[in-house]
């Protein structure tokens, strides 16, 4: 059981770079009911490294941002 939990906690990382002021990053919970659990604001040029964990199952991004994952590069809000 601990190995499964450790695998989830050591989940994938994403890098988010704001391409404008006021980019909002929202972490969404796992479980029966999905809820917002964390919000960050980034200004142009700021970078955030985020990770999927046992608590975070999704990340929502509002605004122009560059997102880098192991699957490639995505530009949001263009």
N, CA, C and O atoms as a Tripos MOL2 file, in Angstrom:
@<TRIPOS>MOLECULE
protein
  312   311    78     0     0
PROTEIN
NO_CHARGES

@<TRIPOS>ATOM
      1 N           0.8240   -1.1940    0.0000 N.3       1 UNK1
      2 CA          0.0000    0.0000    0.0000 C.3       1 UNK1
      3 C           0.8700    1.2610    0.0000 C.2       1 UNK1
      4 O           0.5710    2.2190   -0.7130 O.2       1 UNK1
      5 N           1.9350    1.2650    0.7890 N.am      2 UNK2
      6 CA          2.8190    2.4350    0.8480 C.3       2 UNK2
      7 C           3.4910    2.6840   -0.4920 C.2       2 UNK2
      8 O           3.6950    3.8350   -0.8790 O.2       2 UNK2
      9 N           3.8380    1.6170   -1.2030 N.am      3 UNK3
     10 CA          4.4770    1.7750   -2.5110 C.3       3 UNK3
     11 C           3.5330    2.4410   -3.4980 C.2       3 UNK3
     12 O           3.9610    3.2790   -4.2930 O.2       3 UNK3
     13 N           2.2480    2.0800   -3.4600 N.am      4 UNK4
     14 CA          1.2660    2.7230   -4.3330 C.3       4 UNK4
     15 C           1.1450    4.2040   -4.0030 C.2       4 UNK4
     16 O           1.1100    5.0370   -4.9090 O.2       4 UNK4
     17 N           1.0810    4.5390   -2.7300 N.am      5 UNK5
     18 CA          0.9710    5.9350   -2.3050 C.3       5 UNK5
     19 C           2.2100    6.7140   -2.7340 C.2       5 UNK5
     20 O           2.0970    7.8340   -3.2310 O.2       5 UNK5
     21 N           3.3960    6.1250   -2.5440 N.am      6 UNK6
     22 CA          4.6320    6.8040   -2.9320 C.3       6 UNK6
     23 C           4.6800    7.0390   -4.4330 C.2       6 UNK6
     24 O           5.1920    8.0670   -4.8770 O.2       6 UNK6
     25 N           4.1590    6.1100   -5.2220 N.am      7 UNK7
     26 CA          4.1310    6.2890   -6.6770 C.3       7 UNK7
     27 C           3.2410    7.4650   -7.0530 C.2       7 UNK7
     28 O           3.5760    8.2270   -7.9600 O.2       7 UNK7
     29 N           2.1130    7.6220   -6.3690 N.am      8 UNK8
     30 CA          1.2020    8.7390   -6.6440 C.3       8 UNK8
     31 C           1.8430   10.0540   -6.2070 C.2       8 UNK8
     32 O           1.7780   11.0440   -6.9350 O.2       8 UNK8
     33 N           2.4560   10.0720   -5.0370 N.am      9 UNK9
     34 CA          3.0770   11.2970   -4.5330 C.3       9 UNK9
     35 C           4.2350   11.7120   -5.4390 C.2       9 UNK9
     36 O           4.4770   12.9060   -5.6140 O.2       9 UNK9
     37 N           4.9370   10.7710   -6.0040 N.am     10 UNK10
     38 CA          6.0490   11.0620   -6.9120 C.3      10 UNK10
     39 C           5.5330   11.1580   -8.3460 C.2      10 UNK10
     40 O           6.2200   10.7450   -9.2810 O.2      10 UNK10
     41 N           4.3320   11.6990   -8.5250 N.am     11 UNK11
     42 CA          3.6890   11.7910   -9.8250 C.3      11 UNK11
     43 C           4.3680   12.7560  -10.7680 C.2      11 UNK11
     44 O           5.3860   13.3690  -10.4440 O.2      11 UNK11
     45 N           3.7760   12.8780  -11.9510 N.am     12 UNK12
     46 CA          4.3360   13.7170  -13.0050 C.3      12 UNK12
     47 C           4.3710   15.1890  -12.6140 C.2      12 UNK12
     48 O           3.5070   15.6870  -11.8920 O.2      12 UNK12
     49 N           5.4030   15.8680  -13.1180 N.am     13 UNK13
     50 CA          5.5470   17.3080  -12.9420 C.3      13 UNK13
     51 C           5.1110   18.0070  -14.2220 C.2      13 UNK13
     52 O           5.2180   17.4480  -15.3140 O.2      13 UNK13
     53 N           4.6230   19.2290  -14.0800 N.am     14 UNK14
     54 CA          4.3820   20.1080  -15.2170 C.3      14 UNK14
     55 C           5.0250   21.4520  -14.8970 C.2      14 UNK14
     56 O           5.0630   21.8710  -13.7410 O.2      14 UNK14
     57 N           5.5230   22.1150  -15.9150 N.am     15 UNK15
     58 CA          6.1000   23.4430  -15.7640 C.3      15 UNK15
     59 C           5.1620   24.4180  -16.4620 C.2      15 UNK15
     60 O           4.7870   24.2150  -17.6160 O.2      15 UNK15
     61 N           4.7880   25.4810  -15.7500 N.am     16 UNK16
     62 CA          3.8630   26.4780  -16.2860 C.3      16 UNK16
     63 C           4.5690   27.8230  -16.2760 C.2      16 UNK16
     64 O           5.0050   28.2910  -15.2240 O.2      16 UNK16
     65 N           4.6840   28.4470  -17.4460 N.am     17 UNK17
     66 CA          5.3010   29.7710  -17.5650 C.3      17 UNK17
     67 C           4.2380   30.7550  -18.0330 C.2      17 UNK17
     68 O           3.6260   30.5660  -19.0840 O.2      17 UNK17
     69 N           4.0210   31.8080  -17.2440 N.am     18 UNK18
     70 CA          3.0270   32.8280  -17.5810 C.3      18 UNK18
     71 C           3.5270   33.6640  -18.7550 C.2      18 UNK18
     72 O           4.6640   34.1370  -18.7480 O.2      18 UNK18
     73 N           2.6760   33.8420  -19.7580 N.am     19 UNK19
     74 CA          2.9960   34.6840  -20.9060 C.3      19 UNK19
     75 C           2.3030   36.0370  -20.8110 C.2      19 UNK19
     76 O           2.4380   36.8770  -21.7010 O.2      19 UNK19
     77 N           1.5610   36.2390  -19.7280 N.am     20 UNK20
     78 CA          0.9010   37.5190  -19.4500 C.3      20 UNK20
     79 C           0.7510   37.6380  -17.9400 C.2      20 UNK20
     80 O           0.8950   36.6490  -17.2210 O.2      20 UNK20
     81 N           0.4650   38.8360  -17.4590 N.am     21 UNK21
     82 CA          0.1910   39.0360  -16.0420 C.3      21 UNK21
     83 C          -1.1490   38.4140  -15.6710 C.2      21 UNK21
     84 O          -2.0860   38.4160  -16.4690 O.2      21 UNK21
     85 N          -1.2340   37.8850  -14.4580 N.am     22 UNK22
     86 CA         -2.5010   37.4100  -13.9300 C.3      22 UNK22
     87 C          -2.9310   36.0230  -14.3580 C.2      22 UNK22
     88 O          -4.1230   35.7200  -14.3230 O.2      22 UNK22
     89 N          -2.0060   35.1710  -14.7610 N.am     23 UNK23
     90 CA         -2.3610   33.7920  -15.1020 C.3      23 UNK23
     91 C          -2.7500   33.0740  -13.8080 C.2      23 UNK23
     92 O          -2.0290   33.1460  -12.8130 O.2      23 UNK23
     93 N          -3.8820   32.3890  -13.8260 N.am     24 UNK24
     94 CA         -4.3710   31.6770  -12.6490 C.3      24 UNK24
     95 C          -4.1760   30.1820  -12.8340 C.2      24 UNK24
     96 O          -4.5150   29.6190  -13.8750 O.2      24 UNK24
     97 N          -3.6210   29.5480  -11.8030 N.am     25 UNK25
     98 CA         -3.4240   28.0980  -11.7960 C.3      25 UNK25
     99 C          -4.2490   27.5460  -10.6390 C.2      25 UNK25
    100 O          -4.1110   27.9860   -9.4980 O.2      25 UNK25
    101 N          -5.1060   26.5800  -10.9450 N.am     26 UNK26
    102 CA         -6.0110   26.0250   -9.9340 C.3      26 UNK26
    103 C          -5.7770   24.5250   -9.8420 C.2      26 UNK26
    104 O          -5.8430   23.8130  -10.8430 O.2      26 UNK26
    105 N          -5.5000   24.0490   -8.6210 N.am     27 UNK27
    106 CA         -5.3570   22.6170   -8.3720 C.3      27 UNK27
    107 C          -6.7090   22.0240   -8.0090 C.2      27 UNK27
    108 O          -7.4450   22.5980   -7.2070 O.2      27 UNK27
    109 N          -7.0380   20.8830   -8.5920 N.am     28 UNK28
    110 CA         -8.3120   20.2080   -8.3350 C.3      28 UNK28
    111 C          -8.0560   18.8850   -7.6130 C.2      28 UNK28
    112 O          -7.0840   18.1860   -7.8990 O.2      28 UNK28
    113 N          -8.9390   18.5570   -6.6780 N.am     29 UNK29
    114 CA         -8.7530   17.3850   -5.8260 C.3      29 UNK29
    115 C          -9.1090   16.0750   -6.5240 C.2      29 UNK29
    116 O          -9.7790   16.0560   -7.5570 O.2      29 UNK29
    117 N          -8.6440   15.0010   -5.9360 N.am     30 UNK30
    118 CA         -9.0490   13.6490   -6.3180 C.3      30 UNK30
    119 C         -10.2610   13.2710   -5.4850 C.2      30 UNK30
    120 O         -10.6210   13.9780   -4.5440 O.2      30 UNK30
    121 N         -10.8740   12.1830   -5.8220 N.am     31 UNK31
    122 CA        -11.9360   11.6500   -4.9860 C.3      31 UNK31
    123 C         -13.3050   11.7000   -5.6270 C.2      31 UNK31
    124 O         -13.4500   12.0090   -6.8100 O.2      31 UNK31
    125 N         -14.3030   11.3880   -4.8230 N.am     32 UNK32
    126 CA        -15.6870   11.3000   -5.2850 C.3      32 UNK32
    127 C         -16.1760   12.6300   -5.8520 C.2      32 UNK32
    128 O         -16.8060   12.6570   -6.9090 O.2      32 UNK32
    129 N         -15.8920   13.7290   -5.1600 N.am     33 UNK33
    130 CA        -16.2810   15.0700   -5.6080 C.3      33 UNK33
    131 C         -15.0300   15.8760   -5.9150 C.2      33 UNK33
    132 O         -14.1900   16.0750   -5.0370 O.2      33 UNK33
    133 N         -14.8960   16.3390   -7.1500 N.am     34 UNK34
    134 CA        -13.7520   17.1740   -7.5210 C.3      34 UNK34
    135 C         -13.9960   18.5930   -7.0250 C.2      34 UNK34
    136 O         -15.0530   19.1720   -7.2760 O.2      34 UNK34
    137 N         -13.0010   19.1560   -6.3090 N.am     35 UNK35
    138 CA        -13.1090   20.5090   -5.7620 C.3      35 UNK35
    139 C         -11.8020   21.2570   -5.9750 C.2      35 UNK35
    140 O         -10.7420   20.6470   -6.1160 O.2      35 UNK35
    141 N         -11.8870   22.5830   -5.9980 N.am     36 UNK36
    142 CA        -10.6760   23.4050   -6.0190 C.3      36 UNK36
    143 C         -10.0050   23.2810   -4.6630 C.2      36 UNK36
    144 O         -10.6780   23.3540   -3.6350 O.2      36 UNK36
    145 N          -8.6760   23.0920   -4.6400 N.am     37 UNK37
    146 CA         -8.0020   23.0550   -3.3460 C.3      37 UNK37
    147 C          -6.8350   24.0200   -3.2410 C.2      37 UNK37
    148 O          -6.3260   24.2560   -2.1460 O.2      37 UNK37
    149 N          -6.4030   24.5830   -4.3660 N.am     38 UNK38
    150 CA         -5.2710   25.5110   -4.3000 C.3      38 UNK38
    151 C          -5.3010   26.4130   -5.5280 C.2      38 UNK38
    152 O          -5.5830   25.9550   -6.6360 O.2      38 UNK38
    153 N          -5.0110   27.6910   -5.3270 N.am     39 UNK39
    154 CA         -4.9670   28.6470   -6.4320 C.3      39 UNK39
    155 C          -3.6970   29.4840   -6.3330 C.2      39 UNK39
    156 O          -3.2970   29.8980   -5.2460 O.2      39 UNK39
    157 N          -3.0750   29.7240   -7.4710 N.am     40 UNK40
    158 CA         -1.8910   30.5890   -7.5590 C.3      40 UNK40
    159 C          -2.0970   31.5720   -8.7010 C.2      40 UNK40
    160 O          -2.7760   31.2620   -9.6800 O.2      40 UNK40
    161 N          -1.5180   32.7430   -8.5760 N.am     41 UNK41
    162 CA         -1.5040   33.7390   -9.6610 C.3      41 UNK41
    163 C          -0.0500   33.9540  -10.0660 C.2      41 UNK41
    164 O           0.8300   34.0980   -9.2170 O.2      41 UNK41
    165 N           0.1880   33.9740  -11.3750 N.am     42 UNK42
    166 CA          1.5210   34.2410  -11.9050 C.3      42 UNK42
    167 C           1.4870   35.4810  -12.7790 C.2      42 UNK42
    168 O           0.5160   35.7170  -13.4980 O.2      42 UNK42
    169 N           2.5460   36.2670  -12.7150 N.am     43 UNK43
    170 CA          2.7120   37.3930  -13.6220 C.3      43 UNK43
    171 C           3.6470   36.9870  -14.7470 C.2      43 UNK43
    172 O           4.3780   36.0020  -14.6390 O.2      43 UNK43
    173 N           3.6160   37.7510  -15.8260 N.am     44 UNK44
    174 CA          4.3970   37.4500  -17.0280 C.3      44 UNK44
    175 C           5.8460   37.0990  -16.6620 C.2      44 UNK44
    176 O           6.5130   37.8150  -15.9150 O.2      44 UNK44
    177 N           6.3000   35.9840  -17.2110 N.am     45 UNK45
    178 CA          7.6710   35.5390  -16.9890 C.3      45 UNK45
    179 C           7.8530   34.6410  -15.7760 C.2      45 UNK45
    180 O           8.8720   33.9590  -15.6670 O.2      45 UNK45
    181 N           6.8880   34.6250  -14.8620 N.am     46 UNK46
    182 CA          7.0090   33.7510  -13.6930 C.3      46 UNK46
    183 C           6.7560   32.3080  -14.0980 C.2      46 UNK46
    184 O           5.9850   32.0250  -15.0150 O.2      46 UNK46
    185 N           7.4240   31.4030  -13.3940 N.am     47 UNK47
    186 CA          7.3370   29.9800  -13.6890 C.3      47 UNK47
    187 C           6.9320   29.2320  -12.4330 C.2      47 UNK47
    188 O           7.3990   29.5390  -11.3360 O.2      47 UNK47
    189 N           6.0650   28.2540  -12.6010 N.am     48 UNK48
    190 CA          5.6760   27.3920  -11.4930 C.3      48 UNK48
    191 C           5.8840   25.9460  -11.9280 C.2      48 UNK48
    192 O           5.5270   25.5590  -13.0410 O.2      48 UNK48
    193 N           6.4680   25.1600  -11.0320 N.am     49 UNK49
    194 CA          6.6040   23.7280  -11.2560 C.3      49 UNK49
    195 C           5.5480   23.0690  -10.3740 C.2      49 UNK49
    196 O           5.5630   23.2320   -9.1540 O.2      49 UNK49
    197 N           4.6280   22.3230  -10.9940 N.am     50 UNK50
    198 CA          3.5290   21.6920  -10.2580 C.3      50 UNK50
    199 C           3.6300   20.1780  -10.4150 C.2      50 UNK50
    200 O           4.2270   19.6670  -11.3630 O.2      50 UNK50
    201 N           3.0270   19.4780   -9.4550 N.am     51 UNK51
    202 CA          3.0960   18.0160   -9.4630 C.3      51 UNK51
    203 C           1.7200   17.4260   -9.1780 C.2      51 UNK51
    204 O           0.9720   17.9380   -8.3450 O.2      51 UNK51
    205 N           1.4010   16.3560   -9.8710 N.am     52 UNK52
    206 CA          0.1940   15.6040   -9.5590 C.3      52 UNK52
    207 C           0.5180   14.7210   -8.3570 C.2      52 UNK52
    208 O           1.5460   14.0430   -8.3440 O.2      52 UNK52
    209 N          -0.3490   14.7250   -7.3510 N.am     53 UNK53
    210 CA         -0.1040   14.0070   -6.1010 C.3      53 UNK53
    211 C          -1.3280   13.1940   -5.7060 C.2      53 UNK53
    212 O          -2.2840   13.0730   -6.4720 O.2      53 UNK53
    213 N          -1.2840   12.6430   -4.5070 N.am     54 UNK54
    214 CA         -2.4470   11.9110   -4.0120 C.3      54 UNK54
    215 C          -3.6280   12.8410   -3.7870 C.2      54 UNK54
    216 O          -4.7630   12.3740   -3.6950 O.2      54 UNK54
    217 N          -3.3870   14.1620   -3.6930 N.am     55 UNK55
    218 CA         -4.4630   15.1300   -3.4930 C.3      55 UNK55
    219 C          -4.8490   15.8650   -4.7710 C.2      55 UNK55
    220 O          -5.9910   16.3040   -4.9060 O.2      55 UNK55
    221 N          -3.9210   16.0030   -5.7070 N.am     56 UNK56
    222 CA         -4.1630   16.7750   -6.9290 C.3      56 UNK56
    223 C          -4.3150   15.8500   -8.1260 C.2      56 UNK56
    224 O          -3.3970   15.1080   -8.4740 O.2      56 UNK56
    225 N          -5.4980   15.9030   -8.7580 N.am     57 UNK57
    226 CA         -5.7320   15.0470   -9.9210 C.3      57 UNK57
    227 C          -5.7730   15.8360  -11.2240 C.2      57 UNK57
    228 O          -5.6620   15.2580  -12.3050 O.2      57 UNK57
    229 N          -5.9330   17.1640  -11.1240 N.am     58 UNK58
    230 CA         -6.0070   17.9910  -12.3270 C.3      58 UNK58
    231 C          -5.5310   19.4020  -11.9980 C.2      58 UNK58
    232 O          -5.5750   19.8430  -10.8490 O.2      58 UNK58
    233 N          -5.0810   20.0870  -13.0280 N.am     59 UNK59
    234 CA         -4.6620   21.4810  -12.8930 C.3      59 UNK59
    235 C          -5.3580   22.2630  -13.9940 C.2      59 UNK59
    236 O          -5.2930   21.9010  -15.1690 O.2      59 UNK59
    237 N          -6.0310   23.3490  -13.5930 N.am     60 UNK60
    238 CA         -6.7250   24.2210  -14.5460 C.3      60 UNK60
    239 C          -5.9280   25.5140  -14.6600 C.2      60 UNK60
    240 O          -5.4910   26.0690  -13.6520 O.2      60 UNK60
    241 N          -5.7390   25.9960  -15.8910 N.am     61 UNK61
    242 CA         -4.9590   27.2080  -16.1250 C.3      61 UNK61
    243 C          -5.8160   28.2010  -16.8880 C.2      61 UNK61
    244 O          -6.3960   27.8770  -17.9240 O.2      61 UNK61
    245 N          -5.8880   29.4240  -16.3550 N.am     62 UNK62
    246 CA         -6.6090   30.5250  -17.0160 C.3      62 UNK62
    247 C          -5.6030   31.5840  -17.4170 C.2      62 UNK62
    248 O          -4.8120   32.0350  -16.5890 O.2      62 UNK62
    249 N          -5.6250   31.9880  -18.6820 N.am     63 UNK63
    250 CA         -4.7130   33.0120  -19.1750 C.3      63 UNK63
    251 C          -3.6940   32.4110  -20.1290 C.2      63 UNK63
    252 O          -3.6640   31.2000  -20.3480 O.2      63 UNK63
    253 N          -2.8630   33.2760  -20.6900 N.am     64 UNK64
    254 CA         -1.8340   32.8430  -21.6430 C.3      64 UNK64
    255 C          -0.6520   32.2800  -20.8870 C.2      64 UNK64
    256 O          -0.0200   32.9670  -20.0850 O.2      64 UNK64
    257 N          -0.3620   31.0110  -21.1560 N.am     65 UNK65
    258 CA          0.7430   30.3430  -20.4860 C.3      65 UNK65
    259 C           1.3170   29.2590  -21.3790 C.2      65 UNK65
    260 O           0.6330   28.7070  -22.2410 O.2      65 UNK65
    261 N           2.5850   28.9690  -21.1520 N.am     66 UNK66
    262 CA          3.2530   27.8590  -21.8140 C.3      66 UNK66
    263 C           3.3370   26.7330  -20.7940 C.2      66 UNK66
    264 O           3.7900   26.9480  -19.6690 O.2      66 UNK66
    265 N           2.9060   25.5360  -21.1740 N.am     67 UNK67
    266 CA          2.9060   24.3930  -20.2810 C.3      67 UNK67
    267 C           3.8170   23.3290  -20.8790 C.2      67 UNK67
    268 O           3.6510   22.9310  -22.0320 O.2      67 UNK67
    269 N           4.7820   22.8710  -20.0840 N.am     68 UNK68
    270 CA          5.7100   21.8330  -20.5210 C.3      68 UNK68
    271 C           5.4680   20.5790  -19.6980 C.2      68 UNK68
    272 O           5.4520   20.6290  -18.4680 O.2      68 UNK68
    273 N           5.2800   19.4530  -20.3800 N.am     69 UNK69
    274 CA          5.0810   18.1650  -19.7260 C.3      69 UNK69
    275 C           5.9670   17.1430  -20.4170 C.2      69 UNK69
    276 O           6.6230   17.4490  -21.4130 O.2      69 UNK69
    277 N           5.9840   15.9360  -19.8850 N.am     70 UNK70
    278 CA          6.7480   14.8740  -20.5450 C.3      70 UNK70
    279 C           6.1310   14.5160  -21.8930 C.2      70 UNK70
    280 O           6.7600   13.8440  -22.7110 O.2      70 UNK70
    281 N           4.9010   14.9650  -22.1200 N.am     71 UNK71
    282 CA          4.2070   14.6920  -23.3800 C.3      71 UNK71
    283 C           4.4380   15.7730  -24.4270 C.2      71 UNK71
    284 O           4.0640   15.5980  -25.5860 O.2      71 UNK71
    285 N           5.0500   16.8910  -24.0330 N.am     72 UNK72
    286 CA          5.3230   17.9530  -24.9850 C.3      72 UNK72
    287 C           4.9750   19.3400  -24.4320 C.2      72 UNK72
    288 O           4.7780   19.5240  -23.2310 O.2      72 UNK72
    289 N           4.9080   20.3050  -25.3540 N.am     73 UNK73
    290 CA          4.6550   21.7080  -25.0360 C.3      73 UNK73
    291 C           3.2650   22.0970  -25.5040 C.2      73 UNK73
    292 O           2.8450   21.7390  -26.6040 O.2      73 UNK73
    293 N           2.5500   22.8370  -24.6540 N.am     74 UNK74
    294 CA          1.2180   23.3200  -24.9900 C.3      74 UNK74
    295 C           1.1710   24.7990  -24.6560 C.2      74 UNK74
    296 O           1.7490   25.2220  -23.6560 O.2      74 UNK74
    297 N           0.4920   25.5940  -25.4770 N.am     75 UNK75
    298 CA          0.2630   26.9980  -25.1370 C.3      75 UNK75
    299 C          -1.2200   27.1820  -24.8690 C.2      75 UNK75
    300 O          -2.0650   26.8520  -25.7020 O.2      75 UNK75
    301 N          -1.5160   27.7070  -23.7070 N.am     76 UNK76
    302 CA         -2.9040   27.9380  -23.2930 C.3      76 UNK76
    303 C          -3.2750   29.4070  -23.4860 C.2      76 UNK76
    304 O          -2.4250   30.2910  -23.3810 O.2      76 UNK76
    305 N          -4.5370   29.6520  -23.7660 N.am     77 UNK77
    306 CA         -5.0550   31.0180  -23.8190 C.3      77 UNK77
    307 C          -4.6330   31.8260  -25.0140 C.2      77 UNK77
    308 O          -4.7120   33.0540  -24.9830 O.2      77 UNK77
    309 N          -4.1790   31.1660  -26.0860 N.am     78 UNK78
    310 CA         -3.7290   31.9440  -27.2490 C.3      78 UNK78
    311 C          -4.8560   32.2200  -28.2020 C.2      78 UNK78
    312 O          -4.6510   32.8620  -29.2310 O.2      78 UNK78
@<TRIPOS>BOND
     1     1     2 1
     2     2     3 1
     3     3     4 2
     4     3     5 am
     5     5     6 1
     6     6     7 1
     7     7     8 2
     8     7     9 am
     9     9    10 1
    10    10    11 1
    11    11    12 2
    12    11    13 am
    13    13    14 1
    14    14    15 1
    15    15    16 2
    16    15    17 am
    17    17    18 1
    18    18    19 1
    19    19    20 2
    20    19    21 am
    21    21    22 1
    22    22    23 1
    23    23    24 2
    24    23    25 am
    25    25    26 1
    26    26    27 1
    27    27    28 2
    28    27    29 am
    29    29    30 1
    30    30    31 1
    31    31    32 2
    32    31    33 am
    33    33    34 1
    34    34    35 1
    35    35    36 2
    36    35    37 am
    37    37    38 1
    38    38    39 1
    39    39    40 2
    40    39    41 am
    41    41    42 1
    42    42    43 1
    43    43    44 2
    44    43    45 am
    45    45    46 1
    46    46    47 1
    47    47    48 2
    48    47    49 am
    49    49    50 1
    50    50    51 1
    51    51    52 2
    52    51    53 am
    53    53    54 1
    54    54    55 1
    55    55    56 2
    56    55    57 am
    57    57    58 1
    58    58    59 1
    59    59    60 2
    60    59    61 am
    61    61    62 1
    62    62    63 1
    63    63    64 2
    64    63    65 am
    65    65    66 1
    66    66    67 1
    67    67    68 2
    68    67    69 am
    69    69    70 1
    70    70    71 1
    71    71    72 2
    72    71    73 am
    73    73    74 1
    74    74    75 1
    75    75    76 2
    76    75    77 am
    77    77    78 1
    78    78    79 1
    79    79    80 2
    80    79    81 am
    81    81    82 1
    82    82    83 1
    83    83    84 2
    84    83    85 am
    85    85    86 1
    86    86    87 1
    87    87    88 2
    88    87    89 am
    89    89    90 1
    90    90    91 1
    91    91    92 2
    92    91    93 am
    93    93    94 1
    94    94    95 1
    95    95    96 2
    96    95    97 am
    97    97    98 1
    98    98    99 1
    99    99   100 2
   100    99   101 am
   101   101   102 1
   102   102   103 1
   103   103   104 2
   104   103   105 am
   105   105   106 1
   106   106   107 1
   107   107   108 2
   108   107   109 am
   109   109   110 1
   110   110   111 1
   111   111   112 2
   112   111   113 am
   113   113   114 1
   114   114   115 1
   115   115   116 2
   116   115   117 am
   117   117   118 1
   118   118   119 1
   119   119   120 2
   120   119   121 am
   121   121   122 1
   122   122   123 1
   123   123   124 2
   124   123   125 am
   125   125   126 1
   126   126   127 1
   127   127   128 2
   128   127   129 am
   129   129   130 1
   130   130   131 1
   131   131   132 2
   132   131   133 am
   133   133   134 1
   134   134   135 1
   135   135   136 2
   136   135   137 am
   137   137   138 1
   138   138   139 1
   139   139   140 2
   140   139   141 am
   141   141   142 1
   142   142   143 1
   143   143   144 2
   144   143   145 am
   145   145   146 1
   146   146   147 1
   147   147   148 2
   148   147   149 am
   149   149   150 1
   150   150   151 1
   151   151   152 2
   152   151   153 am
   153   153   154 1
   154   154   155 1
   155   155   156 2
   156   155   157 am
   157   157   158 1
   158   158   159 1
   159   159   160 2
   160   159   161 am
   161   161   162 1
   162   162   163 1
   163   163   164 2
   164   163   165 am
   165   165   166 1
   166   166   167 1
   167   167   168 2
   168   167   169 am
   169   169   170 1
   170   170   171 1
   171   171   172 2
   172   171   173 am
   173   173   174 1
   174   174   175 1
   175   175   176 2
   176   175   177 am
   177   177   178 1
   178   178   179 1
   179   179   180 2
   180   179   181 am
   181   181   182 1
   182   182   183 1
   183   183   184 2
   184   183   185 am
   185   185   186 1
   186   186   187 1
   187   187   188 2
   188   187   189 am
   189   189   190 1
   190   190   191 1
   191   191   192 2
   192   191   193 am
   193   193   194 1
   194   194   195 1
   195   195   196 2
   196   195   197 am
   197   197   198 1
   198   198   199 1
   199   199   200 2
   200   199   201 am
   201   201   202 1
   202   202   203 1
   203   203   204 2
   204   203   205 am
   205   205   206 1
   206   206   207 1
   207   207   208 2
   208   207   209 am
   209   209   210 1
   210   210   211 1
   211   211   212 2
   212   211   213 am
   213   213   214 1
   214   214   215 1
   215   215   216 2
   216   215   217 am
   217   217   218 1
   218   218   219 1
   219   219   220 2
   220   219   221 am
   221   221   222 1
   222   222   223 1
   223   223   224 2
   224   223   225 am
   225   225   226 1
   226   226   227 1
   227   227   228 2
   228   227   229 am
   229   229   230 1
   230   230   231 1
   231   231   232 2
   232   231   233 am
   233   233   234 1
   234   234   235 1
   235   235   236 2
   236   235   237 am
   237   237   238 1
   238   238   239 1
   239   239   240 2
   240   239   241 am
   241   241   242 1
   242   242   243 1
   243   243   244 2
   244   243   245 am
   245   245   246 1
   246   246   247 1
   247   247   248 2
   248   247   249 am
   249   249   250 1
   250   250   251 1
   251   251   252 2
   252   251   253 am
   253   253   254 1
   254   254   255 1
   255   255   256 2
   256   255   257 am
   257   257   258 1
   258   258   259 1
   259   259   260 2
   260   259   261 am
   261   261   262 1
   262   262   263 1
   263   263   264 2
   264   263   265 am
   265   265   266 1
   266   266   267 1
   267   267   268 2
   268   267   269 am
   269   269   270 1
   270   270   271 1
   271   271   272 2
   272   271   273 am
   273   273   274 1
   274   274   275 1
   275   275   276 2
   276   275   277 am
   277   277   278 1
   278   278   279 1
   279   279   280 2
   280   279   281 am
   281   281   282 1
   282   282   283 1
   283   283   284 2
   284   283   285 am
   285   285   286 1
   286   286   287 1
   287   287   288 2
   288   287   289 am
   289   289   290 1
   290   290   291 1
   291   291   292 2
   292   291   293 am
   293   293   294 1
   294   294   295 1
   295   295   296 2
   296   295   297 am
   297   297   298 1
   298   298   299 1
   299   299   300 2
   300   299   301 am
   301   301   302 1
   302   302   303 1
   303   303   304 2
   304   303   305 am
   305   305   306 1
   306   306   307 1
   307   307   308 2
   308   307   309 am
   309   309   310 1
   310   310   311 1
   311   311   312 2
@<TRIPOS>SUBSTRUCTURE
     1 UNK1         2 RESIDUE 1 A UNK
     2 UNK2         6 RESIDUE 1 A UNK
     3 UNK3        10 RESIDUE 1 A UNK
     4 UNK4        14 RESIDUE 1 A UNK
     5 UNK5        18 RESIDUE 1 A UNK
     6 UNK6        22 RESIDUE 1 A UNK
     7 UNK7        26 RESIDUE 1 A UNK
     8 UNK8        30 RESIDUE 1 A UNK
     9 UNK9        34 RESIDUE 1 A UNK
    10 UNK10       38 RESIDUE 1 A UNK
    11 UNK11       42 RESIDUE 1 A UNK
    12 UNK12       46 RESIDUE 1 A UNK
    13 UNK13       50 RESIDUE 1 A UNK
    14 UNK14       54 RESIDUE 1 A UNK
    15 UNK15       58 RESIDUE 1 A UNK
    16 UNK16       62 RESIDUE 1 A UNK
    17 UNK17       66 RESIDUE 1 A UNK
    18 UNK18       70 RESIDUE 1 A UNK
    19 UNK19       74 RESIDUE 1 A UNK
    20 UNK20       78 RESIDUE 1 A UNK
    21 UNK21       82 RESIDUE 1 A UNK
    22 UNK22       86 RESIDUE 1 A UNK
    23 UNK23       90 RESIDUE 1 A UNK
    24 UNK24       94 RESIDUE 1 A UNK
    25 UNK25       98 RESIDUE 1 A UNK
    26 UNK26      102 RESIDUE 1 A UNK
    27 UNK27      106 RESIDUE 1 A UNK
    28 UNK28      110 RESIDUE 1 A UNK
    29 UNK29      114 RESIDUE 1 A UNK
    30 UNK30      118 RESIDUE 1 A UNK
    31 UNK31      122 RESIDUE 1 A UNK
    32 UNK32      126 RESIDUE 1 A UNK
    33 UNK33      130 RESIDUE 1 A UNK
    34 UNK34      134 RESIDUE 1 A UNK
    35 UNK35      138 RESIDUE 1 A UNK
    36 UNK36      142 RESIDUE 1 A UNK
    37 UNK37      146 RESIDUE 1 A UNK
    38 UNK38      150 RESIDUE 1 A UNK
    39 UNK39      154 RESIDUE 1 A UNK
    40 UNK40      158 RESIDUE 1 A UNK
    41 UNK41      162 RESIDUE 1 A UNK
    42 UNK42      166 RESIDUE 1 A UNK
    43 UNK43      170 RESIDUE 1 A UNK
    44 UNK44      174 RESIDUE 1 A UNK
    45 UNK45      178 RESIDUE 1 A UNK
    46 UNK46      182 RESIDUE 1 A UNK
    47 UNK47      186 RESIDUE 1 A UNK
    48 UNK48      190 RESIDUE 1 A UNK
    49 UNK49      194 RESIDUE 1 A UNK
    50 UNK50      198 RESIDUE 1 A UNK
    51 UNK51      202 RESIDUE 1 A UNK
    52 UNK52      206 RESIDUE 1 A UNK
    53 UNK53      210 RESIDUE 1 A UNK
    54 UNK54      214 RESIDUE 1 A UNK
    55 UNK55      218 RESIDUE 1 A UNK
    56 UNK56      222 RESIDUE 1 A UNK
    57 UNK57      226 RESIDUE 1 A UNK
    58 UNK58      230 RESIDUE 1 A UNK
    59 UNK59      234 RESIDUE 1 A UNK
    60 UNK60      238 RESIDUE 1 A UNK
    61 UNK61      242 RESIDUE 1 A UNK
    62 UNK62      246 RESIDUE 1 A UNK
    63 UNK63      250 RESIDUE 1 A UNK
    64 UNK64      254 RESIDUE 1 A UNK
    65 UNK65      258 RESIDUE 1 A UNK
    66 UNK66      262 RESIDUE 1 A UNK
    67 UNK67      266 RESIDUE 1 A UNK
    68 UNK68      270 RESIDUE 1 A UNK
    69 UNK69      274 RESIDUE 1 A UNK
    70 UNK70      278 RESIDUE 1 A UNK
    71 UNK71      282 RESIDUE 1 A UNK
    72 UNK72      286 RESIDUE 1 A UNK
    73 UNK73      290 RESIDUE 1 A UNK
    74 UNK74      294 RESIDUE 1 A UNK
    75 UNK75      298 RESIDUE 1 A UNK
    76 UNK76      302 RESIDUE 1 A UNK
    77 UNK77      306 RESIDUE 1 A UNK
    78 UNK78      310 RESIDUE 1 A UNK
